[in-house]
């Protein structure tokens, strides 16, 4: 994926369902710097942020 060349890590977050997990794994495998991130079952990035606050994604990624 040329758009992401030059970045140390590209975090891939799909929805927390089977289709989202397949997307996450497929995208991460297509990039040498792709890092798959598993969301809780039934969550998506926006619902996680809405339920747990704006820092929830950073915490999930280990950036806090």
KOLTINU-466436 format. One line per 2 residues: number of its first residue (from 1); their letters; for each residue x, y, z of C-alpha. Coordinates in nm, 3 decimals, always signed. Layout:
NUM) a) X:Y:Z ~ ...
This chain:
1) xx) +0.000:+0.000:+0.000 ~ +0.199:+0.299:-0.125
3) xx) +0.002:+0.551:+0.081 ~ +0.145:+0.409:+0.403
5) xx) +0.510:+0.366:+0.303 ~ +0.744:+0.550:+0.536
7) xx) +0.539:+0.504:+0.850 ~ +0.684:+0.283:+1.122
9) xx) +0.344:+0.138:+1.212 ~ -0.002:+0.158:+1.060
11) xx) -0.269:+0.045:+1.305 ~ -0.557:-0.135:+1.135
13) xx) -0.890:-0.124:+1.317 ~ -1.191:-0.297:+1.172
15) xx) -1.521:-0.358:+1.345 ~ -1.534:-0.608:+1.630
17) xx) -1.720:-0.871:+1.431 ~ -1.614:-1.153:+1.198
19) xx) -1.613:-0.935:+0.885 ~ -1.419:-0.660:+1.063
21) xx) -1.160:-0.906:+1.188 ~ -1.117:-1.050:+0.837
23) xx) -1.070:-0.697:+0.699 ~ -0.816:-0.613:+0.971
25) xx) -0.610:-0.927:+0.910 ~ -0.622:-0.889:+0.530
27) xx) -0.510:-0.525:+0.540 ~ -0.237:-0.590:+0.796
29) xx) -0.102:-0.878:+0.587 ~ -0.090:-0.653:+0.280
31) xx) +0.142:-0.404:+0.454 ~ +0.485:-0.465:+0.598
33) xx) +0.410:-0.207:+0.867 ~ +0.045:-0.301:+0.930
35) xx) -0.048:-0.377:+1.291 ~ -0.384:-0.550:+1.340
37) xx) -0.583:-0.426:+1.639 ~ -0.866:-0.639:+1.778
39) xx) -1.166:-0.446:+1.903 ~ -1.405:-0.583:+2.164
41) xx) -1.686:-0.796:+2.020 ~ -1.965:-0.582:+1.878
43) xx) -1.768:-0.257:+1.891 ~ -1.639:-0.041:+1.610
45) xx) -1.385:+0.242:+1.649 ~ -1.657:+0.507:+1.683
47) xx) -1.874:+0.316:+1.930 ~ -1.567:+0.241:+2.142
49) xx) -1.477:+0.611:+2.151 ~ -1.838:+0.706:+2.225
51) xx) -1.877:+0.455:+2.511 ~ -1.533:+0.487:+2.670
53) xx) -1.428:+0.841:+2.580 ~ -1.184:+1.004:+2.340
55) xx) -0.878:+0.831:+2.489 ~ -1.014:+0.478:+2.443
57) xx) -0.847:+0.419:+2.106 ~ -0.510:+0.550:+2.228
59) xx) -0.536:+0.321:+2.531 ~ -0.625:+0.022:+2.313
61) xx) -0.320:+0.093:+2.096 ~ -0.094:+0.125:+2.401
63) xx) -0.018:+0.491:+2.330 ~ -0.116:+0.627:+2.672
